[in-house]
Amino acid sequence: DGDLLATGCHDKRVRLFAVSSGQLTRTLVHGGRVYCVALRGAVLLSGGRDKTVKVWSVAEDVAAGQEHVATLEGHEEPVRGVALAPSGPARIVSVSRGGKLIVHEPATGAAALA
């Protein structure tokens, strides 16, 4: 609905806020320092020091503790950027500190291009 804002922090947490009220709505634990987040609709991505990308469902009907959908691997350095492909087949793109770009297939978690 466009009312959510996601932040990532060195405390290994991703926080979701309702823009309209400024209220914290959800806190997720990534597992390592969080360096980047991307949010589109009910899909949230986080990347960080642990060299992984976490995929979360932040739909209102998802119960607390059930948000984690997948962990995507393949980087040898911390993940510094994440994005959902803007069109075409649903794909997740991540880039590490060293510049390695991986295009992940969300359905399988496999790296389509690396």
C-alpha positions as CSV (number, residue, x, y, z in Angstrom):
1,D,0.0,0.0,0.0
2,G,3.1,2.3,0.0
3,D,2.8,3.2,3.6
4,L,5.9,1.2,4.8
5,L,9.5,2.3,5.1
6,A,12.3,-0.1,5.8
7,T,15.6,0.6,7.5
8,G,18.6,-1.6,8.2
9,C,21.2,-1.1,10.8
10,H,24.4,-2.4,12.3
11,D,22.5,-4.0,15.2
12,K,21.5,-6.8,12.7
13,R,17.9,-5.6,12.5
14,V,15.5,-4.4,9.8
15,R,12.8,-2.2,11.1
16,L,9.6,-1.3,9.3
17,F,7.7,1.9,10.0
18,A,4.3,3.1,8.9
19,V,5.1,6.4,7.0
20,S,1.6,7.9,7.8
21,S,2.1,7.5,11.6
22,G,5.8,7.1,12.1
23,Q,5.1,4.1,14.2
24,L,7.4,1.0,14.3
25,T,5.3,-1.8,12.9
26,R,7.8,-4.7,12.8
27,T,11.4,-5.7,13.6
28,L,13.2,-8.5,11.8
29,V,16.6,-10.0,12.6
30,H,18.9,-10.4,9.6
31,G,21.7,-12.2,11.4
32,G,24.5,-9.9,10.5
33,R,25.0,-6.1,10.1
34,V,22.4,-4.9,7.6
35,Y,24.0,-2.7,4.9
36,C,21.0,-2.5,2.4
37,V,17.3,-3.0,2.1
38,A,14.7,-2.9,-0.7
39,L,11.0,-3.0,-0.3
40,R,8.3,-3.5,-3.0
41,G,4.8,-4.3,-2.0
42,A,4.9,-7.0,0.6
43,V,8.4,-8.3,-0.4
44,L,11.4,-7.0,1.6
45,L,15.0,-7.8,0.9
46,S,17.9,-7.2,3.3
47,G,21.7,-7.7,2.6
48,G,24.6,-7.4,4.9
49,R,27.9,-8.3,6.4
50,D,27.1,-12.0,6.6
51,K,27.3,-12.1,2.7
52,T,23.6,-13.1,2.4
53,V,20.4,-11.7,1.1
54,K,17.3,-12.4,3.1
55,V,13.9,-12.4,1.5
56,W,11.0,-11.5,3.8
57,S,7.2,-11.3,3.4
58,V,5.9,-8.3,5.3
59,A,2.2,-8.7,4.3
60,E,-0.2,-7.7,7.1
61,D,-1.5,-11.3,7.3
62,V,1.9,-12.8,8.0
63,A,2.3,-13.6,11.6
64,A,5.3,-12.3,13.6
65,G,8.2,-14.8,13.4
66,Q,6.9,-16.2,10.1
67,E,8.3,-13.4,7.8
68,H,11.5,-15.1,6.7
69,V,11.0,-16.6,3.2
70,A,14.5,-17.5,2.0
71,T,18.2,-16.8,2.4
72,L,20.1,-16.3,-0.8
73,E,23.9,-17.0,-0.9
74,G,26.7,-16.8,-3.4
75,H,28.7,-13.7,-2.3
76,E,32.2,-13.9,-1.0
77,E,32.1,-10.4,0.5
78,P,29.4,-8.4,2.4
79,V,26.3,-7.5,0.3
80,R,26.1,-3.8,-0.3
81,G,23.1,-3.5,-2.6
82,V,19.8,-5.4,-3.2
83,A,17.0,-4.8,-5.7
84,L,13.9,-6.4,-7.2
85,A,14.0,-6.4,-11.0
86,P,11.6,-3.7,-12.2
87,S,10.0,-5.7,-14.9
88,G,9.8,-9.1,-16.6
89,P,10.3,-12.3,-14.6
90,A,10.6,-11.8,-10.9
91,R,14.3,-11.6,-10.1
92,I,16.4,-10.4,-7.2
93,V,19.7,-8.6,-7.8
94,S,22.4,-8.3,-5.3
95,V,25.9,-6.8,-5.4
96,S,28.8,-7.3,-3.0
97,R,31.4,-4.8,-1.7
98,G,33.8,-6.2,-4.3
99,G,31.4,-5.5,-7.1
100,K,30.2,-9.0,-7.8
101,L,26.6,-8.9,-9.1
102,I,24.3,-11.9,-8.8
103,V,20.8,-12.2,-10.3
104,H,18.8,-14.7,-8.2
105,E,15.7,-16.7,-9.2
106,P,13.4,-16.1,-6.2
107,A,11.4,-19.3,-6.7
108,T,14.5,-21.5,-6.3
109,G,17.1,-19.2,-4.7
110,A,19.6,-20.2,-7.4
111,A,21.9,-17.7,-9.0
112,A,20.6,-17.1,-12.6
113,L,23.6,-15.0,-13.5
114,A,26.7,-14.3,-11.4
